[in-house]
């Protein structure tokens, strides 16, 4: 079986909402998802 992976990178305040939306869209799929968040994006949430 081939494992499918995706990495989502969120940087800055404006990128936060796009990253969250991407995660929501991927929620029902069979994927290994990794999230990388910058300090700026972390402060936004």
C-alpha atoms as an extended CHARMM CRD file, in Angstrom:
* protein
*
        45  EXT
         1         1  UNK       CA              0.0000000000        0.0000000000        0.0000000000  PROA      1               0.0000000000
         2         2  UNK       CA              1.3270000000        3.4370000000       -0.9350000000  PROA      2               0.0000000000
         3         3  UNK       CA              1.1880000000        5.9770000000        1.8650000000  PROA      3               0.0000000000
         4         4  UNK       CA             -0.0090000000        9.4170000000        0.8050000000  PROA      4               0.0000000000
         5         5  UNK       CA              1.3780000000       12.3800000000        2.7150000000  PROA      5               0.0000000000
         6         6  UNK       CA              0.9490000000       16.1220000000        2.5780000000  PROA      6               0.0000000000
         7         7  UNK       CA              2.6350000000       18.9330000000        4.4810000000  PROA      7               0.0000000000
         8         8  UNK       CA              0.7430000000       22.1480000000        5.1830000000  PROA      8               0.0000000000
         9         9  UNK       CA              2.8790000000       25.1920000000        5.9940000000  PROA      9               0.0000000000
        10        10  UNK       CA              1.2960000000       28.2420000000        7.6130000000  PROA      10              0.0000000000
        11        11  UNK       CA              3.2610000000       31.4710000000        7.8660000000  PROA      11              0.0000000000
        12        12  UNK       CA              2.1300000000       34.8790000000        9.0160000000  PROA      12              0.0000000000
        13        13  UNK       CA             -1.2400000000       36.1200000000       10.1210000000  PROA      13              0.0000000000
        14        14  UNK       CA             -2.8640000000       36.0750000000        6.6740000000  PROA      14              0.0000000000
        15        15  UNK       CA             -1.7430000000       32.5010000000        5.9690000000  PROA      15              0.0000000000
        16        16  UNK       CA             -3.4920000000       31.1480000000        9.0440000000  PROA      16              0.0000000000
        17        17  UNK       CA             -7.0160000000       31.1570000000        7.6050000000  PROA      17              0.0000000000
        18        18  UNK       CA             -5.8460000000       29.5110000000        4.3640000000  PROA      18              0.0000000000
        19        19  UNK       CA             -4.0130000000       26.7850000000        6.2530000000  PROA      19              0.0000000000
        20        20  UNK       CA             -7.0290000000       26.0260000000        8.4140000000  PROA      20              0.0000000000
        21        21  UNK       CA             -9.2530000000       25.8640000000        5.3190000000  PROA      21              0.0000000000
        22        22  UNK       CA             -6.8160000000       23.4540000000        3.6470000000  PROA      22              0.0000000000
        23        23  UNK       CA             -6.8890000000       21.2170000000        6.7240000000  PROA      23              0.0000000000
        24        24  UNK       CA            -10.6970000000       21.2690000000        6.7310000000  PROA      24              0.0000000000
        25        25  UNK       CA            -10.7930000000       20.2340000000        3.0590000000  PROA      25              0.0000000000
        26        26  UNK       CA             -8.3740000000       17.3430000000        3.6800000000  PROA      26              0.0000000000
        27        27  UNK       CA            -10.2000000000       16.0950000000        6.7860000000  PROA      27              0.0000000000
        28        28  UNK       CA            -12.1530000000       13.2450000000        5.1760000000  PROA      28              0.0000000000
        29        29  UNK       CA             -9.3330000000       11.9180000000        2.9930000000  PROA      29              0.0000000000
        30        30  UNK       CA             -7.0060000000        9.0240000000        3.7540000000  PROA      30              0.0000000000
        31        31  UNK       CA             -3.7710000000       11.0180000000        4.1050000000  PROA      31              0.0000000000
        32        32  UNK       CA             -0.9170000000       11.4780000000        6.5100000000  PROA      32              0.0000000000
        33        33  UNK       CA             -0.9800000000       15.2350000000        7.1810000000  PROA      33              0.0000000000
        34        34  UNK       CA              1.8100000000       17.2390000000        8.8060000000  PROA      34              0.0000000000
        35        35  UNK       CA              1.4710000000       20.8520000000        9.8870000000  PROA      35              0.0000000000
        36        36  UNK       CA              4.2720000000       23.4290000000       10.1040000000  PROA      36              0.0000000000
        37        37  UNK       CA              3.3730000000       26.7730000000       11.7060000000  PROA      37              0.0000000000
        38        38  UNK       CA              5.5150000000       29.9090000000       11.9300000000  PROA      38              0.0000000000
        39        39  UNK       CA              5.5970000000       32.0200000000       15.0740000000  PROA      39              0.0000000000
        40        40  UNK       CA              3.5490000000       34.7430000000       13.3680000000  PROA      40              0.0000000000
        41        41  UNK       CA              0.7970000000       32.3000000000       12.4660000000  PROA      41              0.0000000000
        42        42  UNK       CA              0.9300000000       30.7550000000       15.9320000000  PROA      42              0.0000000000
        43        43  UNK       CA              0.2880000000       34.1560000000       17.5280000000  PROA      43              0.0000000000
        44        44  UNK       CA             -2.7560000000       34.6430000000       15.2960000000  PROA      44              0.0000000000
        45        45  UNK       CA             -4.5990000000       31.5430000000       16.4890000000  PROA      45              0.0000000000
